[in-house]
Amino acid sequence: MAAIRSDTFGKTKEGNSVTAFTLSGEGGMAVTVLNYGATIQSVIVPDRRGTPLDVALGYDDLSSYEAGSCCYGATIGRFANRIGGGRFVLDGREYLLEKNSEENRNHIHGVFTKRIFEAFEKDGRLLLKYFSPDMEEGYPGNLELTVGFQITGDNALEIEYTAATDAPTVINLSNHCYFNLNGPDASTVLNHRVWLNSSHYTEYDEHFAQTGNIISVENTPLDFRKAHTIGERFADDYPPFRVCTGYDHNMVLDGEPGAYKPIGTAESDVTGIRLEAFTTEPAFQFYSGNFIHCDPVQRGKGGVRYPKNGGFCMEAQHYPDSVNHPHFPDCVLRPGEIYRQKTVYRFRTF
């Protein structure tokens, strides 16, 4: 059973105290989670030589998390990724959300990243709870959310989400952890070798709005069914790269809907660290950190200036804008139902 230590991390601008909880596993893994945004602040794992390295991007202080724009390690919600036009219709009623991305065209992610969660410990698990009131950001229903973090004996971080509502609402939760398996050395992840369990992706237009089309990865730079390094096909003349300057795509997972299945793997030849990711979700956002350098907070942990492509994300989630595309997996949560998700990041060496 993992040990959990708590330390004061700071106070918000409003004067609210934030705590850092460090989970330590038997295999040399340690993960620090803040109750601000239910945020993964660090992930320390041994490299092939047994040297502990922090492989997650983030900040050393709370003020940077408040000011930063990259959502490093944060729990995303109520709806991860984008809702086109910041609007949706549910049971015949239109709901308007804050337009906070792409020149105020779309809604993205939500406010959970900046909220303080109530913390509990149970049987080696850290449980972080948040109550989202009816019409927060325009979302209907009072939502009760719990995010659980646990380290297992095989150096895996398990994240489990549950949520319930008292009125029909939409929900799409994820964690926005950026990984760099080279360690905290200000390198890019372009040398990381990646395999992805995905044969299709969902298309977006020049404003990142979903078109509703589900496209095969065959003969495209998005085909990672055989492993490639992240950077080796960046120079390809591929239209989606012109929009996002790299990878920032919702990848549809192969496998049975709702089943626990692999997302993919990533590995660094520099450190010998391999990440293996799994989820019960139908998709994940594969992001190559294309806009890290645009963060208004210019320094990360240890004073490191993270470069463009300085981290990658495998964000398990439903499809973006699912509520506006009936053929996408259902993202509606109704009273009496329980939203459940399990996502695991396991670390090995080679």
Secondary structure as the mmCIF struct_conf table of DSSP 4:
data_model
#
loop_
_struct_conf.conf_type_id
_struct_conf.id
_struct_conf.beg_label_comp_id
_struct_conf.beg_label_asym_id
_struct_conf.beg_label_seq_id
_struct_conf.end_label_comp_id
_struct_conf.end_label_asym_id
_struct_conf.end_label_seq_id
STRN STRN1 ALA A 3 LYS A 11
TURN_TY1_P TURN_TY1_P1 LYS A 13 GLU A 14
STRN STRN2 SER A 17 SER A 24
TURN_TY1_P TURN_TY1_P2 GLU A 26 GLY A 27
BEND BEND1 GLY A 28 GLY A 28
STRN STRN3 ALA A 30 LEU A 34
TURN_TY1_P TURN_TY1_P3 ASN A 35 ASN A 35
STRN STRN4 TYR A 36 TYR A 36
TURN_TY1_P TURN_TY1_P4 GLY A 37 ALA A 38
STRN STRN5 THR A 39 PRO A 46
TURN_TY1_P TURN_TY1_P5 ARG A 48 ARG A 49
BEND BEND2 GLY A 50 GLY A 50
STRN STRN6 PRO A 52 ASP A 54
STRN STRN7 ALA A 56 ALA A 56
BEND BEND3 ASP A 60 ASP A 61
HELX_RH_AL_P HELX_RH_AL_P1 LEU A 62 ALA A 67
BEND BEND4 SER A 69 CYS A 70
TURN_TY1_P TURN_TY1_P6 TYR A 72 GLY A 73
HELX_LH_PP_P HELX_LH_PP_P1 ALA A 74 ALA A 74
STRN STRN8 THR A 75 ILE A 76
BEND BEND5 ARG A 78 ARG A 78
STRN STRN9 PHE A 79 ILE A 83
HELX_RH_3T_P HELX_RH_3T_P1 GLY A 84 GLY A 86
STRN STRN10 ARG A 87 LEU A 90
TURN_TY1_P TURN_TY1_P7 ASP A 91 GLY A 92
STRN STRN11 ARG A 93 LEU A 96
STRN STRN12 SER A 101 SER A 101
TURN_TY1_P TURN_TY1_P8 GLU A 102 ARG A 105
STRN STRN13 ASN A 106 ASN A 106
STRN STRN14 HIS A 107 HIS A 109
BEND BEND6 VAL A 111 VAL A 111
HELX_RH_3T_P HELX_RH_3T_P2 PHE A 112 LYS A 114
BEND BEND7 ARG A 115 ARG A 115
STRN STRN15 ILE A 116 ILE A 116
HELX_LH_PP_P HELX_LH_PP_P2 PHE A 117 PHE A 117
STRN STRN16 GLU A 118 LYS A 122
TURN_TY1_P TURN_TY1_P9 ASP A 123 GLY A 124
STRN STRN17 ARG A 125 SER A 132
TURN_TY1_P TURN_TY1_P10 ASP A 134 MET A 135
HELX_RH_3T_P HELX_RH_3T_P3 GLU A 136 GLY A 138
BEND BEND8 GLY A 141 GLY A 141
STRN STRN18 LEU A 143 THR A 152
TURN_TY1_P TURN_TY1_P11 GLY A 153 ASN A 155
STRN STRN19 ALA A 156 THR A 165
BEND BEND9 ASP A 166 ALA A 167
STRN STRN20 THR A 169 VAL A 170
STRN STRN21 ASN A 172 ASN A 172
STRN STRN22 SER A 174 ASN A 175
STRN STRN23 PHE A 179 PHE A 179
TURN_TY1_P TURN_TY1_P12 LEU A 181 ASN A 182
BEND BEND10 PRO A 184 ALA A 186
BEND BEND11 VAL A 189 VAL A 189
TURN_TY1_P TURN_TY1_P13 LEU A 190 ASN A 191
STRN STRN24 ARG A 193 LEU A 196
STRN STRN25 SER A 198 TYR A 204
TURN_TY1_P TURN_TY1_P14 GLU A 206 HIS A 207
BEND BEND12 PHE A 208 PHE A 208
STRN STRN26 GLN A 210 SER A 216
TURN_TY1_P TURN_TY1_P15 GLU A 218 ASN A 219
BEND BEND13 THR A 220 THR A 220
TURN_TY1_P TURN_TY1_P16 PRO A 221 LEU A 222
BEND BEND14 ARG A 225 LYS A 226
STRN STRN27 HIS A 228 THR A 229
TURN_TY1_P TURN_TY1_P17 ILE A 230 ALA A 235
BEND BEND15 ASP A 236 ASP A 236
HELX_RH_AL_P HELX_RH_AL_P2 PRO A 239 CYS A 244
BEND BEND16 THR A 245 GLY A 246
STRN STRN28 ASP A 248 LEU A 253
HELX_LH_PP_P HELX_LH_PP_P3 ASP A 254 ASP A 254
BEND BEND17 GLY A 255 GLY A 255
TURN_TY1_P TURN_TY1_P18 PRO A 257 GLY A 258
STRN STRN29 LYS A 261 GLU A 267
TURN_TY1_P TURN_TY1_P19 ASP A 269 THR A 271
STRN STRN30 ILE A 273 THR A 279
BEND BEND18 THR A 280 PRO A 282
STRN STRN31 ALA A 283 TYR A 287
TURN_TY1_P TURN_TY1_P20 ASN A 290 PHE A 291
HELX_RH_3T_P HELX_RH_3T_P4 ILE A 292 CYS A 294
BEND BEND19 PRO A 296 VAL A 297
HELX_RH_3T_P HELX_RH_3T_P5 LYS A 301 GLY A 303
HELX_LH_PP_P HELX_LH_PP_P4 TYR A 306 PRO A 307
TURN_TY1_P TURN_TY1_P21 LYS A 308 ASN A 309
STRN STRN32 PHE A 312 PHE A 312
STRN STRN33 CYS A 313 GLN A 317
BEND BEND20 HIS A 318 HIS A 318
TURN_TY1_P TURN_TY1_P22 PRO A 320 ASP A 321
HELX_RH_3T_P HELX_RH_3T_P6 SER A 322 ASN A 324
TURN_TY1_P TURN_TY1_P23 PRO A 326 HIS A 327
BEND BEND21 PHE A 328 PHE A 328
HELX_LH_PP_P HELX_LH_PP_P5 PRO A 329 ASP A 330
STRN STRN34 VAL A 332 LEU A 333
TURN_TY1_P TURN_TY1_P24 PRO A 335 GLY A 336
STRN STRN35 TYR A 339 THR A 349
#
